[in-house]
Amino acid sequence: MKKLFALSLSVVLSVMFTSAVYAAEFPEESVPIGTSDEAVRITENIIGGILDEVYDGLGYGAASGRANTLIRQAVESDETNGYGYAELSAISQNSIRTIIDIMQRPNVYQTAETMLRPLLSEQIAAIKNGKDYSETVLEAYIVIYPEFFSVSQMFTDQCYWETITVDPAILATARKILRDAK
């Protein structure tokens, strides 16, 4: 009986420790441009439980602090496949912030998607034809906010920039639409 219990316990524990941890849905649109898929998956495995708690109502400050602690511990334990704290932390902070924003303003994201699909039709077609995602996202930003992302403004001193309000929901939704088009 003891052998059967020990065998059962070891099988259960080995399955628990070898299986990947996938928790709440990770908002792909929150991923910083140029980030590797591997870095995203590593971050997702580290903070998956925290994302569950964010979906259940955990606030940004608490979630951010817990995520940073877990990422720091994983980096110190060399469990991040060479990815550093700064990159993984940026991925986690963006995901937490995006989830909270989507939960607080779902109608803004729905309206943005309806507005952006026709506006970004050329970029969507370009992605489907194999154009680089990062380059296409930057083109989409210029289409959405031409006065902010204009070339002439980029080459002037920042104190002379025309400052406009840029809604992160619009930019995140544009990234989501272009990711879905891949």
Secondary structure, DSSP 8 states (H G I E B T S, - for coil): -HHHHHHHHHHHHHHHHHS----S---GGGS-TT--HHHHHHHHHHHHHHHHHHHTT--HHHHHHHHHHHHHHHHHTT-STT--HHHHHHHHHHHHHHHHHHHH-HHHHHHHHHHHHHHTHHHHHHHHTT--HHHHHHHHHHHH-TTTS-HHHHTS-GGGS------HHHHHHHHHHHHHH-
